[in-house]
Every structure is written in C-alpha cells, then in structure tokens.
Amino acid sequence: MKIGIICAIVLSIAMFAIPFSYAEETITFFIHPHLVDCVGIGPQKCMQIRENQHSEWLNFYNHIEGFSFSQGNSSNFCKNN
C-alpha cells in the first residue's frame, strides 16, 4: 500500500514537471533584400533580419543553414523552435 501511495506521488510530481505541450513554435524572419556593411570580427557584409513587418532591422553576422541569400530579393525564413 505504501508503495502505491509513493508511486502516485512521484507520478503526480512528474506530470507537472513535464511540459504539457511538445508542439514546436515556428518563428518567421523577414530578410532584407540587400546586404549591408557591418563589423563583426572585421569588416564584412551582413544580412539584416527582423521578426515582423514593423520591427527594426537587425544585422545578422552569420549564415543561415539551408538558406541561400539572393541580392535584391526580399525573403522570409521560417525556423522551428
């Protein structure tokens, strides 16, 4: 009987410790159509990204795996979180 109560308590605690949803959130980034001059480790060209149509453009100093930048074309990039 004591083992049954202990198991019930442990299972109850585990249920609340595990998130209820494992659904992935998808984030869309808008990518500016032109590279800009920026300075990371040294002078370079950066993409500019933003999370929505009204937010400020932010320099992105790295590449995006699976994405190929095309100068002059606006792009959207979706990422699962």
Rosetta silent file (secondary structure, phi, psi, omega in degrees, C-alpha in Angstrom):
SEQUENCE: MKIGIICAIVLSIAMFAIPFSYAEETITFFIHPHLVDCVGIGPQKCMQIRENQHSEWLNFYNHIEGFSFSQGNSSNFCKNN
SCORE:     score description
SCORE:     0.000 S_00000001
   1 L     0.000  -44.229  179.667    0.000    0.000    0.000 S_00000001
   2 H   -62.275  -37.144  179.631    2.800    2.426    0.893 S_00000001
   3 H   -64.066  -39.512  178.737    4.499    1.694   -2.438 S_00000001
   4 H   -63.063  -41.440  179.095    1.261    2.544   -4.271 S_00000001
   5 H   -67.445  -43.753  178.991    0.998    5.901   -2.484 S_00000001
   6 H   -62.531  -43.697  178.170    4.657    6.720   -3.128 S_00000001
   7 H   -61.832  -41.637  179.439    4.269    5.829   -6.824 S_00000001
   8 H   -62.879  -40.894  179.044    1.149    8.018   -7.074 S_00000001
   9 H   -65.947  -46.470  179.722    3.009   10.965   -5.515 S_00000001
  10 H   -61.740  -44.632  178.678    6.039   10.517   -7.783 S_00000001
  11 H   -63.586  -38.586  177.883    3.829   10.262  -10.880 S_00000001
  12 H   -63.202  -43.242  178.642    1.879   13.373   -9.844 S_00000001
  13 H   -65.239  -42.481 -179.405    5.087   15.355   -9.442 S_00000001
  14 H   -63.476  -37.412 -179.855    6.433   14.061  -12.776 S_00000001
  15 H   -60.874  -39.641 -178.264    3.221   15.088  -14.570 S_00000001
  16 H   -82.608  -19.276  179.107    3.639   18.702  -13.504 S_00000001
  17 H   -80.897  -23.916 -179.333    7.369   18.758  -14.142 S_00000001
  18 L   -92.421  130.733  178.558    6.932   17.742  -17.809 S_00000001
  19 L   -57.127  147.450 -177.742    5.561   20.450  -20.119 S_00000001
  20 L   -73.149  -25.601 -174.985    2.013   19.827  -21.313 S_00000001
  21 L  -129.150  133.746  175.487    2.815   20.524  -24.958 S_00000001
  22 L  -104.835   11.492 -178.415    5.685   19.420  -27.119 S_00000001
  23 L   -63.597  135.771  178.330    4.441   21.403  -30.118 S_00000001
  24 L   -80.764  142.418  175.356    7.197   23.291  -31.883 S_00000001
  25 L   -92.913  134.307  177.822    6.833   27.015  -32.312 S_00000001
  26 E  -101.293  126.658  178.059    7.581   28.342  -35.790 S_00000001
  27 E  -109.465  131.907  177.394    9.295   31.723  -35.998 S_00000001
  28 E  -104.570  129.696  175.218    9.310   33.650  -39.265 S_00000001
  29 E  -109.539  137.371  174.136   12.181   36.003  -40.031 S_00000001
  30 E   -96.508  132.942 -175.505   11.979   38.642  -42.739 S_00000001
  31 E  -113.693  125.147 -178.640   15.258   39.098  -44.595 S_00000001
  32 L   -61.699  145.244 -175.887   16.186   42.463  -46.137 S_00000001
  33 L   -73.104  -10.067 -178.067   16.827   42.302  -49.903 S_00000001
  34 L  -129.444  143.172  173.237   20.311   43.887  -49.692 S_00000001
  35 L   -73.957  152.065  178.592   23.455   43.140  -47.704 S_00000001
  36 E  -124.048  156.141  174.276   24.821   45.976  -45.579 S_00000001
  37 E   -70.684  136.340  177.464   28.307   46.895  -44.396 S_00000001
  38 E  -151.865  170.775  179.006   28.886   45.794  -40.813 S_00000001
  39 E  -127.653  115.854  173.551   31.733   44.950  -38.464 S_00000001
  40 L  -105.778 -107.334  172.628   31.881   41.604  -36.678 S_00000001
  41 L   -69.545  -30.728  177.192   35.354   40.198  -36.175 S_00000001
  42 L  -156.792 -179.085  178.118   36.312   42.551  -39.003 S_00000001
  43 E   -61.000  138.123 -179.775   34.560   44.481  -41.764 S_00000001
  44 E  -158.561 -179.012  173.505   32.079   42.308  -43.656 S_00000001
  45 E  -106.935  135.554 -178.371   28.677   42.271  -45.361 S_00000001
  46 E  -122.826  149.060  166.176   25.683   41.236  -43.248 S_00000001
  47 E   -77.237  157.228  171.987   22.123   40.226  -43.911 S_00000001
  48 E  -117.459  136.293 -178.209   19.523   42.171  -41.993 S_00000001
  49 E  -129.621  159.478  170.698   16.604   40.342  -40.385 S_00000001
  50 E  -151.601  158.572 -174.949   13.526   41.199  -38.359 S_00000001
  51 L   -89.230  -17.384  175.785   10.771   39.155  -36.734 S_00000001
  52 L  -151.126  170.644 -173.499    7.817   41.147  -38.037 S_00000001
  53 L   -64.193  -18.773 -173.929    6.961   43.787  -40.616 S_00000001
  54 L  -109.362   -6.105 -179.140    7.145   46.630  -38.073 S_00000001
  55 L   -82.684  164.916 -178.469   10.260   45.800  -36.058 S_00000001
  56 L   -74.210  144.470  175.336   13.683   47.328  -36.642 S_00000001
  57 L   -68.801  136.600  178.122   16.148   45.600  -38.976 S_00000001
  58 E  -119.690  140.020  177.535   18.958   43.849  -37.080 S_00000001
  59 E   -68.449  138.151  176.625   22.333   42.850  -38.512 S_00000001
  60 E  -118.321  114.000 -168.702   22.819   39.098  -38.831 S_00000001
  61 L   -90.042   -1.030 -173.600   26.523   38.241  -38.815 S_00000001
  62 L  -122.788 -177.088  173.600   26.335   34.543  -39.689 S_00000001
  63 L   -97.105  163.978  176.670   24.858   32.309  -42.388 S_00000001
  64 L  -111.987  117.014 -178.242   21.519   30.525  -42.091 S_00000001
  65 L   -59.811  128.687  178.849   21.793   26.796  -42.694 S_00000001
  66 L    86.369    4.097 -179.513   19.546   25.757  -45.561 S_00000001
  67 L  -122.810  135.040  178.342   19.030   29.326  -46.818 S_00000001
  68 L  -115.986  114.706 -178.516   20.669   30.895  -49.848 S_00000001
  69 L   -70.861  138.098  177.603   20.658   34.708  -49.905 S_00000001
  70 L  -126.195  109.125 -177.391   19.756   36.318  -53.234 S_00000001
  71 L   -53.615  131.099  176.753   20.704   40.006  -53.534 S_00000001
  72 L    91.266   -5.835 -179.604   17.701   42.187  -54.416 S_00000001
  73 L  -113.670  123.418  173.112   15.026   39.685  -53.366 S_00000001
  74 L   -67.933  143.703 -178.352   13.029   40.031  -50.148 S_00000001
  75 E  -138.723  156.540  168.776   12.775   36.706  -48.362 S_00000001
  76 E  -118.655  144.855  178.734   11.070   35.069  -45.436 S_00000001
  77 E  -133.175  126.420  179.649   12.721   32.284  -43.482 S_00000001
  78 E  -103.391  138.298 -179.291   10.831   30.031  -41.054 S_00000001
  79 E  -132.372  132.159  174.555   12.579   28.316  -38.153 S_00000001
  80 E   -84.532  132.619  179.699   11.143   25.754  -35.766 S_00000001
  81 L   -95.798    0.000    0.000   11.984   26.420  -32.155 S_00000001
